[in-house]
Amino acid sequence: QHGITDEINTVWCEAQLLEQGEGDKEQALARYRTLAARIEDGETLEEASKLYFRLLCLEAEHLDAGKKEDRAKMLELAEKGLAHNENDFPCLDYKAWLLKRDGKREEALEIYPRLEAVPRRSMNVEQELAQLYYKDLNRDADKSLHYYKMLLEQDEQPVYLFYAGTCCKYLEQYEQAE
């Protein structure tokens, strides 16, 4: 209404209000796409990594994470966000999850220690690390057990007990496994 609607920070705020305030995800997605194109054309937005994460989240609603080509599109958006802030937790987390889904275990394992160092985050990182290390118990049972124990300290879920016990079995710690 005041003639400043084309300024990039204003459009960013408007897009967030559309998504989170009004719940109009389609309009927000259109604004996010416009902003991404403007950034790729050379404009600067201080919160570009956050923009790409929001764009990734909304685009993901139209994509199928079960399809490799759609995961590639999601990964591209995460990479664009990380190009603006290599330590953006949500983009890193999403990227690691996508790599894990693609069976790129070692690449995902390179990211999770960075995520683990982030204060005040969910236990999702420990769950992912526990599962990734669990995939090769002959080599990584001790690492998987470490993360399952961390999870058990937070929430003694039966599934964590089962996996921790299995890790103990592989480590020949039979009494603890029991």
N, C-alpha and C positions, 0 to 999 in steps of 0.2 A: 504493500500500500504506500510505502514511502520511497519507492524508486530504487531500492537497493537489492532487489530480489536476485540479481544476476551475480552478485559478489559471491565468490566460492564458499566462504565461511557461512554466509547466509543460507545458501542452498544446502550446505551440510546440515545446518541446524534444522532447516525445513524438512529435510529428508528424515532426520531422526524423530522429529515431532510427528511426521506422517506415520512412521513405523510404530513408535512406542506410545505416542500420545493418542493418536486417532485409530491406530490399528489398521491403517490402510497400507498393507504390505506391497501391493502392486504399484501404487503411486510412489512409495518409498523406493522400491526396486528401480523404477524408472529414473528417479533422481540420483540414486547411487550409480547407476550405469552412466548417466550424464557426467557426474563428478569424476568417475574413473576415466572417462574419455578426455575430460579437461586436464586431468593430471598427466595422462599419457601424452597430451599435447604440450606439456611444459608448465602448466600452472602449479602452484604450490599450495598444499593443504597440510598444516601441521599434523593433523590427525589422520594422515593418509592410510596408515596401517589399520586403524580402526575402521575407516571407510571400507577398505578391502575385506575386512573380516565381516562386516555387516552385509556387504555385497555377497560374499561367499555364503553366509547363512541363508540369505533369501534366495540366491540362485540354487542352493542345494535343495530347496523345497520343490524346485522344478526339475531337478536332476535325479538320477537313480545311482546311489552309491554302490549298488551291486554291479554296475556296468563300468568296465575299465575306462572307456572313453569319457564317461561323465566324471569319474574320479580324476582323470587327467585335467579336465576343466576346473575342477575344484582345487586341485593342487596348483594349477597356474595362478588362480586368484590368491591362494595362500602365499605363494612365492612373491607375487606383486606386493602384498602387504608387508612381507618380510624385507623386501627391497627398501622399504621406507623406514623400517625399524626391525632390525634383525633379532631383537629380543621381545617382540610382541608376543605375550603369552598365548592369547587365543589363536593367533595364526600358527605359532609353533605347535601348539597342541593339536590343532586340526591337521597340520601337515604330518605330524607323527602318526596320527590315527589313519590318515590316508595311506601312508607308506606301509603301515602294518597291514591294512586291508589288501594292499598289493603284494604282500608277501616279502616286502623289503625289510626284513627283520633288522639287519645290521644298520641300515640307514635310520630306521626308527630309533634304535638303541643309541645312536649318536645324539639324538635330540632330547630324549627323556632325561638324561642327567642335568641338562640346562633347565628343563622344566621343574625338576625336583628341587632346584636351588631357589625357586621363586617362593617368597614368604606368603602366607595366608592364601593358599590355593586349596582346591579340593583334593581328596585322596585319589582321584582318578589317575594321577601320574603313577602312584604306587601300584594300582591295579594293572595298568598297562605294562609296567616294568615286570611285575610278577608274572603276568601272562606271557610276555615275550621271552623271559628267561625260562619259563616252564616248557616252552616248545623244544628245548634241547636240554633235558634233565641230565643226560650223561655228561654234559659240559658245564651246565649252569645251575644245577640243583641248589647249590649254596646261595647263589644270588636270588633265585626265585624264592627260596625259603626266607631270606632276609626281608623281602618285601611282603610276603604273606604274614610274617610276624608283625610287621608294622601295621598292616591292615587289621590284624587281630587285636592289636592294642586299641584301635579306634572303635572296632565293632566286631564282636565275636560271632561272625556269621558261620553257619555250618559249612558253606562252600569254601571259605578260607581255611577252616580246620581240615577239610578233606585235602585240599591242595598242599597245605603245609605238611600234612602227614605223608603224602606221597613223596614230597621232596625229601623228608627225613628218611623214608624207605630207600630212596636212591642213594642217600649219603650213608646208608647202613647204620642209621641211628634208630634202631628198631623200637626201643623202649619209648623214645620220644614220638615216634610215628604212631605207636599204639595210643 
